């Protein structure tokens, strides 16, 4: 069982409150949805969960270990967040292969299988700069999925996808939660949240409330 617990989390930047007294518990085998307008705090919450930013106060606890104190980062994490870095001059496969070298968990065939899983051709020789918005979104999702992570933090995972692409991604995420992953999704698309999520939250001006 993988557990993430947020305790009294606050984040301020230049006296502006971005997150205000967030308390939350997330467990593996569940999908959690976060809705809210742009600027409501969803992305900052996900950055805090991933360990990309330090809280002003409060803490994030991963399997009983305090992030930034007991551990430096979340292990076995798949992440989609705004401004994900891709090398535009490389193919999708080469981008993922470079990322896979960090942990050396998977081989070329596993990378290619993941690319095919999200509906792309792993042998495509086009560079990422020639990808459509939807293709870029699919390759970004592939990098999040390729190492079968325990935790998936997905900020707007269906952004830029057509109806067929959106349904494919939703199907993949259903498979991932059956595998036992802990999945958190931030989206302005209420359908994503309604179709996929067991527990739903709304963010407003940095505050979090559970939805019925």
C-alpha positions as CSV (number, residue, x, y, z in Angstrom):
1,X,0.0,0.0,0.0
2,X,1.4,3.4,-1.1
3,X,0.2,6.3,1.0
4,X,0.7,10.1,0.6
5,X,-0.4,12.3,3.4
6,X,-0.5,16.1,3.3
7,X,-0.5,17.8,6.7
8,X,-1.4,21.5,7.1
9,X,0.3,22.4,3.8
10,X,0.7,26.1,3.0
11,X,2.6,27.8,0.2
12,X,3.0,31.6,-0.2
13,X,5.0,33.4,-2.9
14,X,5.7,37.1,-2.4
15,X,2.9,37.3,0.3
16,X,0.4,35.7,-2.1
17,X,-1.2,32.6,-0.7
18,X,-1.1,29.8,-3.3
19,X,-2.0,26.9,-1.0
20,X,-3.8,27.4,2.3
21,X,-3.9,24.7,5.0
22,X,-4.2,21.6,2.8
23,X,-4.9,18.3,4.5
24,X,-5.3,15.2,2.4
25,X,-4.6,11.5,2.4
26,X,-4.1,9.5,-0.9
27,X,-3.8,5.7,-1.1
28,X,-2.8,3.3,-3.9
29,X,-5.6,1.7,-6.0
30,X,-7.6,4.9,-6.1
31,X,-8.0,7.8,-8.5
32,X,-8.3,11.3,-7.1
33,X,-9.6,14.2,-9.1
34,X,-8.9,17.9,-8.6
35,X,-10.9,20.5,-10.4
36,X,-10.5,24.3,-10.3
37,X,-10.0,27.3,-12.5
38,X,-6.6,28.4,-13.7
39,X,-4.7,29.9,-10.8
40,X,-6.7,28.0,-8.2
41,X,-3.7,26.1,-6.9
42,X,-4.0,22.7,-8.6
43,X,-0.6,22.8,-10.3
44,X,1.2,24.0,-7.2
45,X,-0.4,21.3,-5.2
46,X,0.9,18.7,-7.7
47,X,4.3,20.3,-7.6
48,X,4.3,20.0,-3.8
49,X,3.2,16.4,-4.0
50,X,6.0,15.6,-6.4
51,X,8.6,17.4,-4.3
52,X,9.4,20.0,-6.9
53,X,8.7,22.9,-4.5
54,X,9.2,23.3,-0.7
55,X,6.1,24.2,1.3
56,X,6.1,27.4,3.3
57,X,4.7,25.3,6.2
58,X,3.3,21.9,6.7
59,X,4.6,18.7,5.3
60,X,4.1,15.9,2.7
61,X,4.5,12.4,4.1
62,X,5.3,9.5,1.7
63,X,4.8,6.1,3.2
64,X,5.6,7.5,6.6
65,X,8.7,9.5,5.5
66,X,8.6,13.3,5.4
67,X,9.5,14.7,2.0
68,X,12.5,17.0,2.0
69,X,13.5,15.7,5.4
70,X,13.6,11.9,5.4
71,X,13.5,11.6,1.6
72,X,14.6,14.0,-1.1
73,X,12.0,13.0,-3.7
74,X,9.0,10.7,-4.4
75,X,10.3,7.3,-5.7
76,X,8.7,5.5,-8.6
77,X,6.6,8.5,-9.7
78,X,5.1,9.2,-13.1
79,X,4.4,12.9,-13.7
80,X,2.7,15.1,-16.2
81,X,2.9,18.8,-15.3
82,X,2.9,22.0,-17.2
83,X,6.1,22.7,-19.3
84,X,7.3,19.1,-19.3
85,X,10.7,19.3,-20.9
86,X,11.1,17.4,-24.2
87,X,14.0,17.7,-26.6
88,X,12.3,19.1,-29.7
89,X,15.2,18.0,-32.0
90,X,14.9,14.3,-31.0
91,X,12.3,11.7,-31.9
92,X,9.7,10.6,-29.3
93,X,11.6,7.3,-28.8
94,X,14.9,9.0,-28.3
95,X,13.4,11.4,-25.7
96,X,12.0,8.5,-23.7
97,X,15.2,6.5,-24.0
98,X,17.2,9.4,-22.6
99,X,14.8,9.7,-19.7
100,X,14.9,5.9,-19.1
101,X,18.6,6.0,-18.7
102,X,18.2,7.8,-15.4
103,X,16.9,4.7,-13.6
104,X,17.8,2.0,-16.1
105,X,14.7,0.0,-15.2
106,X,13.4,-0.7,-18.7
107,X,14.8,-1.6,-22.1
108,X,14.1,-0.3,-25.7
109,X,11.3,-2.8,-26.3
110,X,9.5,-1.7,-23.2
111,X,9.8,1.9,-24.2
112,X,8.5,1.1,-27.7
113,X,5.6,-0.9,-26.2
114,X,4.6,2.1,-24.1
115,X,4.7,4.5,-27.1
116,X,2.5,2.1,-29.0
117,X,0.2,1.9,-26.0
118,X,-0.6,5.6,-26.1
119,X,-1.4,5.4,-29.9
120,X,1.9,6.5,-31.4
121,X,4.3,4.8,-33.8
122,X,7.5,3.9,-31.9
123,X,9.4,3.9,-35.3
124,X,8.3,7.4,-36.3
125,X,11.4,9.3,-37.4
126,X,9.8,12.7,-37.0
127,X,11.3,14.9,-34.3
128,X,9.1,16.1,-31.4
129,X,9.1,19.7,-32.8
130,X,7.0,18.3,-35.8
131,X,4.5,16.6,-33.5
132,X,0.9,18.0,-33.2
133,X,-0.3,19.1,-29.8
134,X,-2.1,15.8,-29.4
135,X,1.0,13.8,-30.3
136,X,3.0,15.7,-27.8
137,X,0.5,15.0,-25.1
138,X,0.6,11.3,-25.9
139,X,4.4,11.1,-25.7
140,X,4.4,13.0,-22.4
141,X,1.9,10.5,-21.1
142,X,4.1,7.7,-22.3
143,X,7.1,9.0,-20.3
144,X,4.9,9.1,-17.2
145,X,3.7,5.5,-17.7
146,X,6.8,3.7,-19.1
147,X,8.3,2.5,-15.8
148,X,5.0,1.3,-14.3
149,X,5.1,3.9,-11.5
150,X,3.4,3.4,-8.1
151,X,2.2,7.0,-8.3
152,X,0.9,9.0,-11.3
153,X,0.4,12.8,-10.9
154,X,-1.3,14.0,-14.1
155,X,-2.0,17.7,-14.7
156,X,-4.5,18.0,-17.6
157,X,-3.7,14.5,-19.1
158,X,-6.1,14.8,-22.0
159,X,-5.2,18.4,-23.0
160,X,-5.1,18.7,-26.8
161,X,-6.5,15.3,-27.5
162,X,-9.4,14.5,-29.7
163,X,-12.4,12.4,-28.6
164,X,-10.7,9.1,-29.6
165,X,-7.4,10.1,-27.9
166,X,-9.2,11.1,-24.8
167,X,-11.0,7.8,-24.5
168,X,-7.8,5.9,-25.1
169,X,-6.1,7.7,-22.3
170,X,-9.0,7.2,-20.0
171,X,-8.9,3.5,-20.8
172,X,-5.2,3.3,-20.0
173,X,-5.7,5.1,-16.7
174,X,-8.4,2.6,-15.8
175,X,-5.8,-0.2,-16.5
176,X,-3.2,1.6,-14.3
177,X,-5.5,1.8,-11.3
178,X,-6.4,-1.9,-11.7
179,X,-2.6,-2.5,-11.5
180,X,-2.7,-0.8,-8.2
181,X,-1.3,2.6,-9.0
182,X,-2.2,5.7,-7.0
183,X,-3.5,8.3,-9.5
184,X,-4.2,12.0,-9.0
185,X,-5.6,14.0,-11.9
186,X,-5.9,17.7,-12.1
187,X,-8.3,18.9,-14.9
188,X,-10.6,21.6,-15.9
189,X,-12.5,18.9,-17.9
190,X,-15.2,17.8,-15.5
191,X,-15.8,14.7,-17.7
192,X,-12.3,13.4,-17.0
193,X,-13.0,13.8,-13.3
194,X,-16.5,12.3,-13.5
195,X,-15.4,9.2,-15.6
196,X,-12.2,8.4,-13.8
197,X,-12.1,9.5,-10.2
198,X,-13.3,7.8,-7.1
199,X,-12.8,10.9,-4.9
200,X,-13.2,14.4,-6.2
201,X,-11.9,17.7,-4.8
202,X,-12.4,21.3,-5.8
203,X,-9.7,23.9,-5.4
204,X,-10.6,27.6,-5.0
205,X,-8.0,30.3,-4.3
206,X,-5.6,27.7,-2.7
207,X,-8.2,26.0,-0.5
208,X,-9.3,22.4,-1.0
209,X,-12.8,20.9,-0.4
210,X,-14.1,17.5,-1.1
211,X,-17.0,17.3,-3.6
212,X,-20.1,15.2,-3.2
